[in-house]
Amino acid sequence: MKEKKKITKSSVKENSSFLQNKEESYFSSEKSILHTYGKNHICNTDVKGYPTPNNANPAELVLDASEGFIPLWAKNVNLRWRFNNNSFIYFENPEDAKNEIRKLFSKALLAWGDSSPITFSERVEAWDFEITIRPDNCNINGCVLASAFFPDSGRHELVIHPKMFTQSEEEQVETLIHEIGHIFGLRHFFANISETGYPSVIFGKHQPFSIMNYGPNSRLTNDDKKDLKSLYEQVWKGELTRINGTKIVLFRSFHQVGNI
């Protein structure tokens, strides 16, 4: 996700679907489980790398290799998701908020188009991840708007912080596009520049403008989509089993039983 822009009351039209339930104090008991982030860490999904303006050459498509392998999804994986209902008591009208989030999530998925290597479906039972509302997580450097997860066969959360709903709709959709990129297996574009203790590998021909970047350079490009589609096509055909010597490991979703 990108750093929070300065928002004035008139700059973003308030969506009544996201009005806070003033009578609930659910978040007061949740703050202890929040992950914190350090300087320049705005996206909690990937805290292993951070941007370095000096001598930071444009990276390409960056894949997670911090566990000694590159985790990607097997072919024909479907991720089932549901809302964490308990967390939605934050809203005055939880069902209205859910409907609006469904729309935002759909727009983000549509933006990736046919480059998306997996499908998503909303299911109450046998779920793989939950969409959860957590308290705002801000400091002087900015705010975390959302966080997601990388491919594996566990159960996870796509966390959204209320601060995201103070952004423009375009910004909200772009934040979810970014987090979905992490779900596909993508690290921040600068991940291999500064933190070699958490290895990553590069695939493709990305420019600084990438949805996996920060700030004004964070936008979904045709290269983002082409590189992602090419990566998965080559992996699924068996033409690509390693990148720069790092083994690729394919996973199915939790409900589809384990990695292969």
N, C-alpha and C positions, 0 to 999 in steps of 0.2 A: 504494500500500500504506500501511498505518498504522504508526505508531511501535510499536516493540517494547515489549510490556508486561513487567513484572518477572515472571520465571518461576522457580518453585521446583521442586525435584525431584519434589515430590508433586503439583504443580498440573497437570502434563500427563503422561499415561501414555505411556511410551516405546514407539514402534512399532519392533519388531525389524527391520522391512523397511528402516529407515533407519540401521542400525548402520554406523559408519564402518569401512572396511577399514584396519586399523592398520598393515598392511605396505606400503601404497602411499603414495608421496609426490608424486602427480600434481600437487597444488595448489601445491607449492613452486615449480614452474616457470611457474605460471599467474598469479601475483600481479601481474606487471608489466603485464598487459593490462586490469586492472580500472580502471573509471572511478571517480573519487572524487566525493564530493558535499559541498557546503558546509553551513553552518548551516541547519537546518530542512529540508534536502533529504533525504527519506527514500526516495522513489521515484525511481530512476535513469532510468526511462523518460521522465519529464517534469521536467527540471531547469531549465526556463525560467521557472517561476513558483514562488512560495513563499507560504505563508499569512501574512497580516498581521492579527493580532487586532484592532488598533485601526482603526476606520473601515472594516472589511471587510464591506461589504454582501453579502448572499447572492447568489451568482452563479447563473446558470442552466446549461443544458447548454453546456459550453465546448468549442469545436472548434479544432483546430490551424490557424493561418494564418501560421505563422512563415516559410514559404517564399513568401509572397505569394499563396497560394491555399489552399483548404481541401481536404485530401486525404481522399477517401472511397472506398469500394469500389463497383465496378460491380455490376449485378444478376447473380445466379447465380454469384458467385465462390465457389470452394472453395479453402481453404488446406490444403495437404498438409504434414504435419509428421512428423518422426521424432526419435528420441532420438540425441543425440551420444554414441555408445557409449564413446568414449575418456574422457569426463568422468565416466561412471558407475562407473569403477574406484574412485571415492571410497568406494563402498558395499561392505560385506562380501558382500552378496547383490544384485548389480546387477539381476537380473531381478525379484526381489521388490520392489525400490525402484521399478522401472518400472511394475509392476502397480499399486502404491499411487498413483503419480503419475497414471496413467491414470484411476483412480477419482476423484481430486481434481479433475482437469481436466474430467472428465465432469460432476461435480456443479456446477462453476463454469459450464459451458456451459448446463446445464439451468436454472440460476438465471436466466439471461438469457431463456430460453424463446423464444417466437416473435418477440421483439424483435431477436434476433440477425440482422444483415443478411447474414451469410455462413455457410457450412458448413465443417466441419473433418473431415479424414480422415487417418488414420495411413498413411503410405507410405514405404517405404525409398528408392525411386527417385523422381526428378522431384519433389523436395521443395521447399517454400517457406520453412519455418523449422524449426529444431532446438530441442528442449528440452535445455538444457545446464546442468550443475551447475558453479558457480563458487565460489571460496573466500568465506567470510563477509566482509562489508564493513561494519564497525561503527566508530563513534566514540562520544564521550560523549553525542551527541545521539540515538543510536539505531542501528538496523541496517537495511540494505537487505535485504528478504526476497526480492524478485524484480524483474525488469525485462523489458519487452517492446519493442514498436516501433509505429510509426504506419503507416497504409496507404501502400504504394507497390508497385512491381513487382519489388523486389529480393528477395534471400534474407536471412533474419534469424535471430535467436535469441530464444527465451523463456528467460531465465536464471533459475534458481532457486538460492538460497544455502542451505546446510544449516541455517542459523538458522531458516528457515521451518518446518522439521520439529520444532523444539522448541516450537512454538506448539500451541494446541488445534486439533483438526481444523476447527472452525468458522472459526478465524482463517486457517488454511491455505487453505480454500475462498474466503474473502472476499478474501484477497490475490490469488488467481488470477482472481476475478471482476473485481477492480480492473484487473489487467493486461490482461485480455481487453477491458475498456473502452477501454484505450489502443489495442489492435489494431483496434477498431472506428473509431477516429479521435478519441476523447475526450481532452481535456487535463484537468488538475486543475481542480476547480470554481473555484479562486481564481486561475487562470492570468492572467486579464486585469486583475486588481486591482493587481498590483505590478510587473510586468515588461513595460512597453509596448514595449521593444526587441524582444520576441518576440511579435508580434501574435497574438491569438486573437479569436474571435467567439463570440457567445452565441446559442443557439437553445433555445426551450422555456421551461418554467416551474419550474425546479428550486428547491428549498428547501435550507437548509444541510445537511440530512440527504441525503447522496448517496454512492454508492460511490466517486465520484471525489474525495471530500474526505478529510481525515485524521482520525485519532483517533476519539473516541466518535461523531462525526458521520458516520463512514464506514460506510454501510450501503446495500445495494441497495434502492431504493424503486420503487413503481409508477410514479412520475413519471420516474425514470431510464429505465425500459423504454418507457413511453409516448412520451416525447420522442424516444428513439432510433428507435423504430419509425416515428413520424410523420416524422422527418427524412428517413429513407431512402425512405419511400413517396413523399414529395413530390419528392425528387431524381430518383428513377427514373421518375416520371411526367412529368418535365420541367417541373413546376410551380415548382420551386425551383432556380435556377442560380447564384444569388449570395445571400450573407447579409451584410447591412450593407455591400453593395458589393463584397465579396470573392468572387472566382470560385471555384466548386466544380469540382475536377478528379477524375474517376473513374479508378480503377485496377483492373486485373485482377491476379491473382497471377502470380508468376514463371513457373510452368509453363503458365499460360494466355496468356502472351505480351503483356507491355507494357501501358502505359496507353492509354486511349481518349479 
